[in-house]
């Protein structure tokens, strides 16, 4: 490892969205922990790290073996990650760290207490901001007075990203830096967002997969896992890809939909949901409209996307393509999340969606990384 590299450890790494943005800001991916082997395979496929630099499994087991990784983690500049808080609720009066369901949150803090990086980033649902004082106390209990902390809710669309996605970010450091100054540097990078027509521009049309359960069928109608392709460039292409020349299209496939759903996809106008009059005659849940108003939603090409989520692994009915009678493809969803076009997702098509939906938008992570880098 060259001297002067800013090494990064990513916990709950998923497919690597948070890591990738920080890498684009100048940090060097060095260690990753992810419990799902398939998600970790995607991370490995897109990074040049030896197997010894990964821990595939529960972070609690990693914490029991930290002495085995002492040399590897001895000079980490930044630790990032989004520990799930299964017991999080505003109605839950028990402290987060004492709730057994939040053992991953506790394990994240424990890891920090042992590795003691110069900086750390914790990402979570926006509701966590309402318990920020408690979170600060939890971190102080483990890390003492060496670290300074602060938090903010950031919306991806404020940083050029074509998606309305609000998340809670908790940042700390032991460099004596007032974290409000870091958030000020993040805010300085605000810009107008791209919209869906920018994201979808130039990608090939997709038709519908004709046979249900046909996992390995690939053709010009339903799409390909990988195919030679010449991109038509626009400003958004440069935003996610920089100056890279990419000559292949990855993970651009449609899934099977029944004829009723395809008809609904085609009839709905952009920006409309399940309550729209155009589909009431064929809407299968009309007697429960108050529950299923967002069962179907057609995205508006002139606006940012709604929040991309892992639910897309089940269906894309809430992410209907604005021009075509289908849901967004995994590559289109990855573009909304600002992954570059040469970032390849491994596993089954449903797992592509799950990985993409769980990720932190790459360009939001880069903005955070840029801000921290100013103090390094």
BALUMVO-762115 format. One record per atom (N, C-alpha, C): residue in one letter; x, y, z. Coordinates in steps of 0.1 Angstrom, whole numbers, plus 5000, padded with zeros to 4 digits. Example, Ala and Ser with C-alpha at 12.3 -4.5 7.8 and 13.67 -1.06 7.14 Angstrom:
REM residues 2
a513249435078 a512349555078 a513249675078 s512849785071 s513749895071 s512950005079 
//
This chain:
REM residues 376
x500849885000 x500050005000 x500950125000 x500650224991 x501450344991 x501150435003 x502150505007 x501950595019 x501050705014 x500350755023 x499450875020 x498150835015 x497850705013 x496550665009 x495550675020 x494350715017 x493350735028 x492450605027 x492750515036 x492150375035 x490750385041 x489850305035 x488450295039 x487950155042 x487250145053 x486550025057 x485050045056 x484349955049 x482949965046 x482249845053 x481349875063 x480549775070 x479149775064 x478549665064 x477249645058 x477349705044 x478349655037 x478749725024 x477849705013 x476949595013 x476049575002 x476849554989 x476349614978 x477049604966 x478149714964 x478149814973 x479249904973 x478950044969 x477750094969 x477450234965 x478150334974 x478050314987 x478750414996 x480250414994 x480850294993 x482250284990 x482650354977 x481850334967 x482150384953 x482250534953 x481250594960 x481250744960 x482450794968 x482750734979 x483950774987 x485250754979 x485250644971 x486350614962 x486550724952 x485450774946 x485450874936 x485951014942 x485751024956 x486251144963 x487751134966 x488351014965 x489751004967 x490150904978 x489150834984 x489450734994 x489750594987 x490550514994 x490950384988 x490150274995 x489350204988 x488650084994 x489749984999 x489549935012 x490549855017 x490049735025 x488849755031 x488249635038 x486749655037 x486049535035 x484549535034 x483949425042 x482849445048 x482149345056 x480649345050 x480249235046 x478849215041 x478349075044 x477149065050 x476648935054 x476148855042 x475648915032 x475048845020 x476148815010 x476448685008 x477548654999 x477348704985 x476148704980 x475848744966 x476148894965 x475648974975 x475949114974 x477449144975 x478149064983 x479549084984 x480249044971 x479748944964 x480248904951 x480249024941 x479249104942 x479149224933 x480249324937 x480449344950 x481449434955 x482849384950 x483049254952 x484349194948 x484549204933 x483549184925 x483649194911 x484049324906 x483749434913 x483949564909 x485149634916 x485849554924 x487049604932 x488149514931 x489349564931 x490549484930 x491249474944 x490649384952 x491049364966 x491249214968 x492249164975 x492349024978 x491248974987 x490948844987 x489948794995 x490148815010 x491448835014 x491748855029 x491148985033 x490849075024 x490349205028 x488849215029 x488149095028 x486749085030 x486449005042 x485349035049 x484748945059 x483348925055 x482948815050 x481648775045 x480948705057 x480048785064 x479348725075 x478848835085 x478348795096 x477748875106 x478848965112 x478649095114 x479649185120 x479949145134 x478949085141 x479249045155 x480348935155 x480348855145 x481448755144 x482748815140 x482648915131 x483848995128 x484449065141 x483649115149 x484149185161 x484849095170 x484448965170 x485048865179 x486448825174 x486748865161 x487948825155 x488848945151 x488549055156 x489249175152 x490749165154 x491249095163 x492649075165 x493349015153 x492548925146 x493048865133 x493248975122 x492649085123 x492649185113 x493449315117 x494149295128 x494849415134 x495749485124 x496549415117 x497449475107 x496649535096 x495649465091 x494849515080 x494149645083 x493649655096 x492849775100 x493549875108 x494849865109 x495649945117 x495750095113 x495550115100 x495750255095 x494550305087 x493350265092 x492050305085 x491750455087 x491550525076 x491250665077 x489750685080 x488850605073 x487450625075 x486750495075 x485750485084 x484850375084 x483450425080 x482750355071 x481450395067 x480450275068 x479150295069 x478250185069 x476850235074 x475850155071 x474550185075 x473950065083 x474150055096 x473649935104 x472149945105 x471449835101 x470049835103 x469649845117 x468649915120 x468049925134 x466649865134 x466649735136 x465349665135 x464349705146 x464949755157 x464049795168 x463749945169 x464150015158 x463950155158 x462450195156 x461950275165 x460650325165 x460550445174 x459850555170 x459650665178 x458850635191 x458050525190 x457250485201 x458050395211 x459250355206 x460050265215 x460850355224 x460550345237 x461150425247 x462450375252 x462750245248 x464050185252 x465150245244 x466250275250 x467450325243 x467850235232 x468150285220 x468550215209 x469550105212 x470550145219 x471650055221 x471349935231 x470249955238 x469849845247 x468749755242 x468249785230 x467249705223 x467949585216 x467649465220 x468349345214 x468249345199 x467149405194 x466949395179 x467949485172 x468649575180 x469549675174 x470949635176 x471249495176 x472549455179 x473549495168 x473049515156 x473949555145 x474449705147 x473549785152 x473949925155 x474949925166 x474749845176 x475749835187 x477049775182 x476949675173 x478249615168 x479049715159 x478249805152 x478949905144 x479750005153 x479150045164 x479850135174 x481050065180 x480849935183 x481949855189 x483149845180 x482849825167 x483949815157 x484649955157 x483950065157 x484650195157 x485550205170 x485050165181 x485750175194 x487050105194 x487149995186 x488349915185 x489349965174 x488749995162 x489550035151 x489950185152 x489050275157 x489350415160 x489850485147 x489050485137 x489450565125 x489450715127 x490050785118 x490050935119 x488650985117 x487850925108 x486550975105 x485550845104 x484350875106 x483350765103 x482050835098 x481350755091 x480050795085 x479050685089 x477850715094 x476750625096 x475550675089 x474950595081 x473850625073 x472650545077 x471450615077 x470250545082 x468950615077 x467850565082 x466550625078 x466450765084 x465650845077 x465550985082 x464950995096 x464150905100 x463550915113 x464550905125 x465750855122 x466750845132 x467150985137 x466951085129 x467351215133 x466651265146 x465451205148 x464651245160 x465251195173 x466151095171 x466851045183 x468351065182 x468651175176 x470151215174 x470851235187 x470151295197 x470851315210 x471151185217 x470251085216 x470550955221 x471650885214 x471650905201 x472750835193 x474050895197 x474151025198 x475451095203 x475851035216 x474951015225 x475250965238 x475750815237 x475150735228 x475650605226 x477050595221 x477350685211 x478650685206 x479650735216 x479250835224 x480150885235 x480450775245 x479450695248 x479650595258 x480750495254 x480850465240 x481750375235 x483050435231 x483050555226 x484250625221 x484850725230 x484150765241 x484750865250 x484551005244 x485451095248 x485451235244 x486351265232 x486951155227 x487951175216 x487351225203 x486051185201 x485451215188 x484451335190 x484251405179 x483251505177 x482251445167 x480951475169 x479851425161 x478851525157 x478251505146 x477051585142 x476251505132 x475051545129 x474251475119 x473351565111 x472851515100 x471951595092 x471151505083 x469951545078 x469251475068 x469651535055 x470051445046 x470451495032 x469451425022 x469051515012 x468251465002 x469051444989 x469051334983 x469951304972 x469651404960 x468451444958 x468051524947 x468751664948 x469251704960 x469851834961 x471351824956 x471751714952 x473151694948 x473251644933 x472251674925 x472251634911 x471551504908 x471251424919 x470851294917 x469351294914 x468951214903 x467551224898 x466651134907 x466551164920 x465751084929 x465451154942 x464251144946 x463851204959 x464151104970 x465251114977 x465651014987 x466351084999 x465651085010 x466151155022 x466651045031 x467851075036 x468550985045 x469251055056 x469450995067 x470051045079 x471551015079 x472451115080 x473851085080 x474451145093 x475151055100 x475851085113 x477351075110 x478051185112 x479451185109 x480251225121 x481351155123 x482251185135 x483751185131 x484551245139 x485951245136 x486751275149 x487951225149 x488851255161 x490051345157 x489751435148 x490751525143 x490551665149 x489551675158 x489351805163 x488551895154 x487851845144 x487151925135 x485651935139 x485152055139 x483752075141 x482952015129 x482151915132 x481451845121 x480551935113 x480052045120 x479152135112 x479952195100 x481252205101 x482052255090 x482052155079 x482052025082 x481951925072 x480651935064 x479551945072 x478251955066 x478052075057 x478752185062 x478752305054 x479452285040 x480452205040 x481152175028 x480352085019 x479551995025 x478651915017 x477552005010 x476952095018 x475952175013 x476452265002 x477652305002 x478252394991 x478152324978 x478052194978 x478052114965 x476652094959 x475652164965 x474252144960 x474152194945 x473352124938 x473052164924 x471752114920 x471152154909 x469852114904 x469951964900 x468951884902 x468951744899 x468751724884 x469251614879 x468851564866 x467451504868 x466751484857 x465451424858 x465451294850 x464351224850 x464251094844 x464551084830 x464151184822 x464451174808 x465951184805 x466751254814 x468151254813 x468751114816 x468151044825 x468650904830 x468350804818 x467250814812 x466750714803 x467250734789 x467750854786 x468150894773 x469150804767 x468950754755 x469950674748 x469950534751 x469250484761 x469250344764 x468250274754 x468550144750 x467650074741 x466350044747 x465350044738 x463950004743 x463949854746 x463049824755 x462849684759 x461349644758 x461149524753 x459749474753 x459549384765 x458549304765 x458149224776 x458649084774 x459149024785 x459548884785 x458248804783 x458248714774 x456948644770 x456648524779 x457648464785 x457448344792 x457848354807 x456848324816 x457048344830 x458048234835 x458948274843 x459948184849 x461148154840 x461148214829 x462348184819 x463448274823 x464348224832 x465348304838 x466548334828 x466848244820 x468048264812 x467748314797 x466548344794 x466248394781 x466748544779 x467648564769 x468148694767 x468048724752 x467448834748 x467348874734 x467049024733 x466949074721 x466849214718 x465449264723 x464549184726 x463249224731 x463249244746 x463649144754 x463649154768 x464949194774 x466049204766 x467249264771 x468349154774 x469449214779 x470649134781 x471349164794 x472049064799 x472949084811 x474149164806 x474649144794 x475849214789 x475749214774 x476049324768 x475949334753 x476849454749 x477449434737 x478249544732 x477249664729 x477649784732 x476749894730 x477450024729 x476950114720 x477550244718 x476550344725 x477050414735 x476150514742 x476050644734 x474850694735 x474650834730 x474850924743 x475851004742 x476251084754 x475351204757 x475051234769 x474451354773 x475151404786 x474651504792 x475351554804 x475251454815 x474151384816 x474051284827 x475051174825 x475251134813 x476351024810 x477651074817 x478051194814 x479251244820 x479251254835 x478051284840 x477851304855 x478151174862 x477751054856 x477950924863 x479150854858 x479650884846 x480750804840 x482050884839 x481951014841 x483151104838 x483551094824 x484951074822 x485451074808 x485650924804 x485150834811 x485250684808 x484550654795 x485250574786 x484650524774 x484150384777 x482850374777 x482150244781 x481550194768 x481850074765 x481350014752 x480449884754 x480049874767 x479049764769 x477949804778 x476849744776 x475649774784 x475349654793 x475249674806 x475149564816 x473749574823 x473249464827 x472049454835 x470849524830 x470649534817 x469549604811 x468549494806 x467649444815 x466749344812 x465349374817 x464349344810 x462949354815 x462549214822 x461549224830 x461049104837 x459649064831 x459248944834 x457848904830 x456748984837 x455749024829 x454549084835 x453349024828 x452249004835 x451048944829 x450449054820 x449449004812 x448849094802 x448149214808 x447449184819 x446749294826 x447649404831 x448749364837 x449749464842 x450249544830 x450549474819 x451149544807 x450149644802 x448849614802 x447749704798 x447749824807 x447849804820 x447849914830 x449050004828 x450149944826 x451350024823 x451150114812 x450550064801 x450350144789 x449350254790 x448250224798 x447150324799 x447450434809 x448150414819 x448450514829 x449250634823 x448750754826 x449650874821 x450750894831 x451750964827 x452950984836 x452451064848 x453051024860 x452751084872 x451451034879 x450850934873 x449550884879 x449750754886 x448850734896 x448950614904 x447650524902 x447450434911 x446350334909 x444950394910 x444850514915 x443550584916 x443050654903 x443950654893 x443650724881 x442450664873 x441550744868 x440350694861 x440650604850 x441750624843 x442050554831 x442150394833 x442350354845 x442550214847 x441550154857 x440550224861 x439550174871 x438850054866 x438650044853 x437849924848 x438649794849 x439949804849 x440849684850 x441649674862 x441549774871 x442349774883 x441949664892 x442849574896 x442449454903 x442149474918 x442549594923 x442449624937 x441449744940 x440549764931 x439749884932 x438949894945 x438549774950 x437749774963 x438649814975 x439949814972 x440849854983 x441849964979 x441250064972 x442050174967 x442750244977 x442150254989 x442750335000 x444050275005 x444150145002 x445450065006 x446450064995 x445850044983 x446750014971 x446850134962 x446750254966 x446850374957 x448150374950 x449250324956 x450550324950 x450950194945 x449950104943 x450249974938 x450849984924 x450350084916 x450950114903 x451250264904 x452450304898 x452750444896 x453650454884 x453250544875 x454050574863 x454950694866 x456250674864 x457150784866 x457050894856 x457351014860 x457251134851 x458651174846 x458751174833 x460051194827 x460651334830 x459751434834 x460251564836 x460551594851 x460451484859 x460751494874 x461851394878 x462251404890 x463151304896 x462251184899 x462951074901 x462250944904 x461850944919 x460850864922 x460550844936 x461750754941 x461850734954 x462950664961 x463050514955 x464150484950 x464450344946 x464650264958 x463950154959 x463950064970 x464149914966 x464549834976 x464749694973 x463449624970 x462249684972 x461049624968 x460949584953 x461749654946 x461849624931 x462149484928 x462749404938 x463049264935 x461749184934 x460649234939 x459349164938 x458549204926 x458449334923 x457849384911 x458249534909 x458049584898 x458349724895 x457149804892 x456049764897 x454749834895 x454749984899 x455550014909 x455650154914 x456650234907 x457350164897 x458450234889 x458150204874 x457050244870 x456650214856 x457450314847 x458050264837 x458850354827 x457850454821 x458350584820 x457450684815 x456950664800 x457750594792 x457450584778 x457050444773 x457450344781 x457250214777 x456450134787 x455650034782 x454749964791 x455549854799 x456349894808 x457149804816 x457749884828 x458349814837 x459049874848 x460449914844 x461049994853 x462450024850 x463349894850 x464349894842 x465249784842 x466249804854 x466949694858 x468049714868 x469049824864 x469449834852 x470449934848 x469850074849 x468550084845 x467950214847 x467850254861 x467450164870 x467450194884 x468850224890 x469850154885 x471250184889 x471650324884 x471150364873 x471450504868 x470750604877 x469550574882 x468850664891 x469750674904 x470350564908 x471250564920 x472650614917 x472850664904 x474050724899 x475250624900 x475050494898 x476150404896 x476650424881 x477950424879 x478450434866 x477950314857 x477950334844 x477450234835 x478250104835 x479550114839 x480449994839 x480449924853 x479549964862 x479449894875 x478449774873 x478949654875 x478249534871 x477649464883 x476349434883 x475649364893 x475649214890 x476049134900 x476048984898 x474848924905 x474648794902 x473548714908 x472348714899 x471148684904 x469948684896 x469348824894 x468448834885 x467948974882 x467249034894 x466448954901 x465849004913 x466849054923 x467948984924 x469049034934 x469649154929 x469749174915 x470249304910 x469449424916 x468049404915 x467249504921 x467449534936 x467549424943 x467749434958 x468949504961 x470049474954 x471349544957 x471249694954 x470649724942 x470549864938 x469649944948 x468549884952 x467649954960 x468149974974 x469049894979 x469649904992 x470850004993 x471350044981 x472550124981 x472350264984 x473450334988 x473450474990 x473750534976 x473050634971 x473350694958 x474850734957 x475550694947 x476950704946 x477350854946 x476650934939 x477051074938 x476751154951 x475851104959 x475651164973 x476851124982 x477251004981 x478450954989 x479651034984 x479751064972 x480951134967 x480951274973 x479751344973 x479651474979 x480151474994 x479751375001 x480151365015 x481651335016 x482151255007 x483651225007 x484451345003 x483951424993 x484651544989 x484751645001 x483651655009 x483651745020 x484651705031 x484751575034 x485651515044 x487051535039 x487251515026 x488651515020 x489251655022 x488451755022 x488951895024 x489751915037 x489351825047 x490051835060 x491151735062 x491451665051 x492551575051 x493751625042 
//
